[in-house]
Amino acid sequence: MNNFISVNDVTDINALVKKALAYKANPFKDRHLGDDKRIGLLFLNPSLRTRLSTQVAAKNLGMEAIVFNVDKEGWSLEFEEGAIMSGNTAEHVKDAAPILGNYFDILCIRTFPGLKNREDDYSEMYINQFIKYAGVPVISLESATLHPLQSFTDIITIQESWIKTAFTRKPKIVLSWAPHIKPLPQCVSNSFSQWVNAWGEAEFIITHPDGYQLAEQFTNGATITNNQDDALEGADFVYVKNWSTYTDYGKVYVNDPKWMLTNEKLKKSNQAKVMHCLPVRRNVELSDEILDGPHSLVTQEAGNRVWAAQAVIAEILEHIKK
Ligand code: CP
């Protein structure tokens, strides 16, 4: 693995899950793999889980991890080629990225979308410019359209939870839109859809209000319905997430609390486990009764972020050492 930007960088999802679960069982088994190697974590947006789990994962592999909050502490970066920098940006990525590539063996970057111009966001210019100019492997810590470390974690969590059941059939996974007070990116939902489809070992249903369809390039292969009750029938896993509109880009059309998952709604499911990437707005996106009850996998899921990051960093270190 050279970069980790999407599921397309993974040759064998199940093998990578196995690697992550091996780290969960024995976190320090490769404690010297990253000796004398340094990983840089650049944040252009806030984070709790991604930032800390990636640092822990790197440390478990013997690496030094340095965090740089670019949005608060760095020069304001320009990404447009040929830009006349007479505005607010002070440093071009083509100047900054090669320097970061000198300082670090692996560069990790979080860049959220602006949610104003769909073509700009879906071109993934920010992360692609880092890949172009850094000269070292790049790991996405969530980009404009995808959140691959989260989605890999989600597949790990589903697999380890499903293994504990006696079922031999494929699990039924539902991605269920949830209300939110402001427009959020489509990254987590795009990425989750892309990973579940690529994994191919689940029945996959997406349910959302009319007008919230996601980009087909990620959902292709899933059944899509506006009827949440129908979707939840017999579900084994319900992945709850808000996203803003894709077609009429970045809007909030609906904030109907009826879309918030409750224990009552879950009665139709197969005692479904409920997932959410966090952070979550309690009693807006997800009810207290779900988050604090036996259906919730959210803490286990967030804990697994370490093992997902560790497996990915290890793959890249192994590639560098070849
Ligand atoms: N799920 C997730 O990416 O959490 P953070 O935004 O806190 O990193």
Boltz pocket constraint, residues with backbone or C-beta under 6 A from the ligand:
constraints:
  - pocket:
      binder: B
      contacts: [[A, 46], [A, 47], [A, 48], [A, 49], [A, 50], [A, 51], [A, 141], [A, 142], [A, 150], [A, 277], [A, 278], [A, 279]]
      max_distance: 6.0
